[in-house]
Amino acid sequence: MQNEPTSSLVGEEYEVEVGPVAHGGHCIARTAENQVLFVRHTLPGEKIIAKVTDGDTDSRFLRADAVRILEPSKDRVEAPCPYAGPGMCGGCDWQHAKPGAQRRLKGEVIAEQLLRLAGLTPEEAGWDGTVMPAEGDKLPPGEVPAWRTRVQYTVDADGRAGLRKHRSHDVQPIDHCLIAAPGVSELGVEKREWPQLAAVEAITATGSNDRQVILTPKPGGRLPLVELDKPVSVLRVEEHDGGVHRVHGRAFVRERADDRTYRVGSGGFWQVHPQAANTLVRAVMQGLLPRKNDTALDLYCGVGLFAGAIGQRIGEKGAVLGIESGKRAVEDARHNLKDLDRVRIEQGKVDQVLPRTGITECDLIVLDPPRAGAGKQVVKHLSGLGARKIAYVACDPAALARDLAYFAEGGYRVRTLRAFDLFPMTHHVECVAILEPVAKGA
Ligand SMILES: C[S@@+](CC[C@H](N)C(=O)[O-])C[C@H]1O[C@@H](n2cnc3c(N)ncnc32)[C@H](O)[C@@H]1O
């Protein structure tokens, strides 16, 4: 018998009933041929026309956009941004859902990942199932939260600034991003043309008036004269090494959290939501409850946010070691924490530096890895250090759940989990899990 040749299904339309939300913000549906569809721009329970954007007759699953809503969910609202929707800006993929529904759906994704990858129910994870707004993030109903303090615009062939379309190199030119923080919008970089640039990033700090614009020239491109009618520092990304160099003003912005000021150089990590750093520091400190004389690790420490918070609470005989791979971030962390004698920062990858430190025990650990998580090897090492408490800060619930399963193998269980909506209008969510060793004989 001859096999049917594979043929592309891109552009095919299916009338489907939409099932649950999945990791990544899509919802799951099935075609009449029982192929799984991951559909964007829809909500559970809707009846829609889904148009395939990726996949063929042999694909295990297809990607699709909801192009017509036949029976809308009660959670649906008109997307406030004119650039939202299929084929447009790939950023705010959940703005067609009410804010409360966005948080509920994020909670459903976390619950599903915990159960599937770590075998944990919400009760077993010490989680009440809710996703909380960032601290102090209260908005009148119907208003769009303008939370993004850092926005990188890509420049299209005509020199217009815009944002990338979903899974594409194409640019959606925009003249105002609704979720950009006021300080970013005031810089107005998206309002002018940048024919010499490949990208332009606008940054506004929280807790200082620092503003910054980072210019990435096109290959061989010249640097444009930047005249923005605001006091702003300008940096340029070098073509040959990708390094970021100061053109004028400061090479960093000053952020504030937990009553400390943090210098953040370009390329260094800082939470993008203005209330995120404080929200996370508080959740981590409430979970760890550092004591005088504690020894602690802050892994993937960035410019020293958690190392600073713990370092302030452990007295003169405690000690904190931070580990961070970014050279510039390490310089900033050492500068930021120079008043804390008992805090030390090492540069390098956690999996390489940690074994070299010779540390065999510590009281507390905080880890805040990138999206991929810490992984089995690092978690195994950490599980052997005898920490009283571990705080795991996670921006991807799937990576968190995988690592929690490794921690369980290493004798640690989750005591509490909290989830925060630090990325409103998108499917992204942040979690803080507090782990403790399983009591011997339990
Ligand atoms: C999610 S950020 C957290 C930063 C910091 N904890 C904060 O809240 O500001 C992750 C950090 O890990 C760093 N990083 C990524 N991979 C790493 C690795 N393998 N080892 C050490 N640091 C790494 C990144 O440079 C980034 O600063």
The ligand as an ORCA input file, in Angstrom:
! r2SCAN-3c Opt
* xyz 0 1
  C      16.098     35.463     35.682
  S      17.618     36.322     35.828
  C      17.669     36.564     37.577
  C      18.561     37.677     38.071
  C      18.354     38.122     39.508
  N      18.113     37.030     40.419
  C      17.267     39.160     39.632
  O      16.173     38.827     40.088
  O      17.486     40.315     39.255
  C      18.758     35.029     35.520
  C      20.217     35.436     35.584
  O      21.012     34.256     35.402
  C      22.126     34.551     34.593
  N      22.522     33.248     34.027
  C      22.001     32.602     32.957
  N      22.558     31.362     32.858
  C      23.424     31.240     33.880
  C      24.282     30.189     34.323
  N      24.322     29.012     33.692
  N      25.017     30.396     35.417
  C      24.975     31.588     36.096
  N      24.181     32.603     35.725
  C      23.412     32.435     34.637
  C      21.644     35.602     33.625
  O      22.731     36.376     33.161
  C      20.683     36.414     34.505
  O      21.363     37.474     35.150
*
